């Protein structure tokens, strides 16, 4: 099984979901990661503010930060290799990177009609 680690910039809490204005992308990340964990995927999330030792301990991410700085975060690693930097993976990328079935994250087939998915291709 592939192992994914996501190294994130410093945030006020481990998920970044605190405060008045919640970033929708961080909310999506929390939901996706929780779903993946429930399905048995090996995913871990590290916040620079609350887990700085992980950034030092991992030689690949340490070298990356020394070269790019924290502006290059988030950085996504799979089996010790950085595969995405500066953004979070899409749901489709999560399933491909972890070799999971397409429907693990609730992905539905695209409508064949080319429309919005309504019957007959129009709303």
C-alpha positions in Angstrom: 0.0 0.0 0.0 1.3 3.5 -0.9 1.9 6.0 1.9 1.0 9.6 1.5 2.2 12.5 3.6 1.0 16.1 3.2 3.2 18.8 4.7 1.3 22.0 5.2 2.3 25.6 6.0 1.9 26.9 9.6 -1.7 27.2 10.5 -3.5 28.1 13.8 -4.5 24.4 14.4 -3.6 21.0 12.8 -6.4 21.2 10.2 -6.6 25.0 9.7 -10.4 24.8 10.3 -10.5 27.2 13.2 -11.4 30.8 13.3 -14.2 32.8 11.7 -13.5 32.2 8.0 -12.9 28.6 7.1 -11.0 28.0 3.9 -13.2 25.7 1.7 -10.1 23.9 0.4 -9.0 23.0 4.0 -12.5 21.8 4.7 -12.3 19.6 1.6 -8.9 18.3 2.7 -10.2 17.3 6.1 -13.2 15.5 4.6 -11.1 13.7 2.0 -8.4 12.6 4.4 -11.0 11.3 6.9 -12.7 9.4 4.1 -9.4 7.9 2.9 -8.4 6.9 6.4 -11.8 5.1 6.9 -11.2 3.2 3.7 -7.8 2.1 5.0 -5.5 4.4 3.0 -2.3 5.4 4.6 -2.4 9.2 4.7 -0.8 11.6 7.2 -1.1 15.4 7.5 1.6 17.6 9.1 1.2 21.3 10.0 4.5 23.2 10.3 3.2 25.1 13.3 2.1 22.1 15.4 4.5 19.4 14.1 7.8 21.1 13.1 9.8 18.0 14.1 8.3 16.1 11.1 9.6 18.7 8.7 13.1 18.3 10.2 13.0 14.5 10.5 11.9 13.9 6.8 15.0 14.5 4.7 13.1 15.0 1.5 10.8 17.7 2.8 13.6 19.3 4.8 15.7 19.7 1.6 12.6 21.0 -0.3 11.9 23.7 2.3 15.6 24.7 2.4 15.4 25.2 -1.4 11.9 26.6 -1.9 11.0 28.0 1.6 7.6 27.5 3.2 5.9 29.3 0.3 6.2 26.0 -1.6 3.8 24.3 0.8 1.7 22.3 0.8 3.8 19.5 -0.4 2.4 16.1 -1.1 4.6 13.0 -0.8 3.9 9.5 -1.9 6.3 6.8 -0.8 9.0 9.4 0.1 8.8 11.4 -3.2 7.2 14.8 -3.6 4.5 14.4 -6.2 2.6 17.7 -5.9 3.9 21.0 -4.5 2.2 24.4 -3.9 -1.3 23.0 -3.9 -3.5 20.2 -2.6 -4.4 17.2 -4.8 -7.8 17.0 -6.5 -10.0 14.1 -5.5 -9.1 12.4 -8.8 -5.4 12.8 -8.0 -5.8 11.3 -4.6 -7.3 8.2 -6.0 -4.7 7.9 -8.8 -1.7 8.6 -6.4 -2.9 6.0 -3.9 -4.0 3.4 -6.5 -7.6 3.5 -5.2 -10.8 2.9 -7.1 -12.3 6.0 -8.7 -15.4 5.9 -6.6 -13.7 5.9 -3.2 -14.3 9.7 -2.8 -17.8 9.6 -4.2 -16.7 10.4 -7.7 -19.6 9.8 -10.1 -19.4 9.1 -13.7 -19.7 12.1 -16.0 -22.9 12.3 -17.9 -22.7 10.9 -21.4 -25.0 13.5 -22.8 -22.3 16.2 -22.3 -24.8 18.3 -20.4 -25.2 19.0 -16.8 -26.3 15.5 -15.9 -30.0 16.2 -16.1 -32.1 13.8 -18.1 -31.7 14.5 -21.8 -28.6 16.7 -21.1 -30.5 19.9 -20.4 -32.0 21.5 -17.3 
